[in-house]
């Protein structure tokens, strides 16, 4: 099944031929700052992602270990990629429905914000 995704304004749009069917929820402070809440992402190999629009795509190196892709026009947070990796973390919320995905795990739960409770829909990994 080919999945389609895009930013809010459409300046970044893509298709994914093979997409992991689970979602990882990251509660680290960096993910919360860049996404506005905890980050919910799935994963695909770079070779399986085809951009149909990329005029708005820009990358921010958020640490020595990773960079984040977002739309420079509307600000949508779309991708996470470890430096040198051949895969992308893809924001689950930017994908067209239905996704067919299910929760896999919650990571960096020790860093979770104090304004929410982490759901018990998947295992919790503190760090």
N, C-alpha and C positions, 0 to 999 in steps of 0.2 A: 504494500500500500504506500503510495506517495503522499506525504504530508506537506501542507503548505503553511507558511508563516509570514508574518510581516510586522512592521512597526505600526504605530497608530496612524501616521500620515501616508504610508505607502512608499516612502523614499527608499526603504529597504524591504525587499520581498524575496522569498526563497522557497525552494522545494527540497524535500529530503527523501531520498529513495529508501534508505534503511534507517529507522529511528528506534532507539531503545524504547521499550514499552512500559518503562517505569519512570517515576519522578523521585528525585532526591531533593530534600528540603534542607537548605543550609541556613543556619541561624547565627553565623559569625557576624561580627560588627561590620566588616567590610561589605558583605552581601546585603545586610540591612540598610546600610547607607546608600549603596548604589541602586538598590531596587525600591527602597521605601518601606520594605517589610522584609520578611525572610525570603530567600531566593528559592524558587521552585524550578528545577531544570531537569531536562532529559539529556540525552547524549547521542551524537552521531559522528561518524568519521568525516573528516573534511572532504574527502573524495565523494561522499554521498550527498553533499550539499551543493545545490546549483542556485546561484543568485539570478533572479529575474529582474531585480532592480537593486542597485547598490550605490546610487548617487549620494545617499545620506549616511552610508556606513562609515564610521570612524572608530578607531581603537584607542583605548587608554590603558597604558601599562600600570596596573593597579598595585603591583608589588614586584619583587624580583622573581617571583614564581609564576605570575599570570598576567594576562591582559583581558580587558573586557570590551566587547563590541556594542556600540549603541548608535542610535540615529541622531545625527547632529542637527536635524531639523526639528523633530518633535521630542527628542530626549528619551525615547523608549530604550530600556535596557534589554538587550537581546541575547548576547553571547558571553561565554566565559571560556578562555582557552589557556591551559598551562603553557608556558613558554617552551617551544620546541615540540609540542604534542601534535599528533595528527588527528585529533578529535576536538569537537566543540561541545561545550555545555550550551544547550539551547533553552531559553526561557519557555517554560511550558505554556505560559499565558499568551504568548504571541502566536501560538499555533491555532489554525482553524479547527473547529469542532466537526465531527467527533474525533478525539485523539485515541481513545481506547486505552489510555495509560492508567496505571494504578500506582499508589504510593509504594516506595521501596524502603526509604529510611530518612531519618532526621539526623543531620550531622552538626557538629559544633554546638550541641544543645546547652553546654555550660555557658555559652556566650549569648543565649537568647535574651531578647528584650524583656523588661519587667512588666510590660503592658499586655502580655498575652500568655496563654497556656498552650503548650505544644500538644497537638492532638495525639491520641494513642493509636493512630491508623497505621503506624509502621514503627520499627525499632528505633530507639534513641541512642545516638553515639555521642558522648560528651565532648570529645576532641579528636 
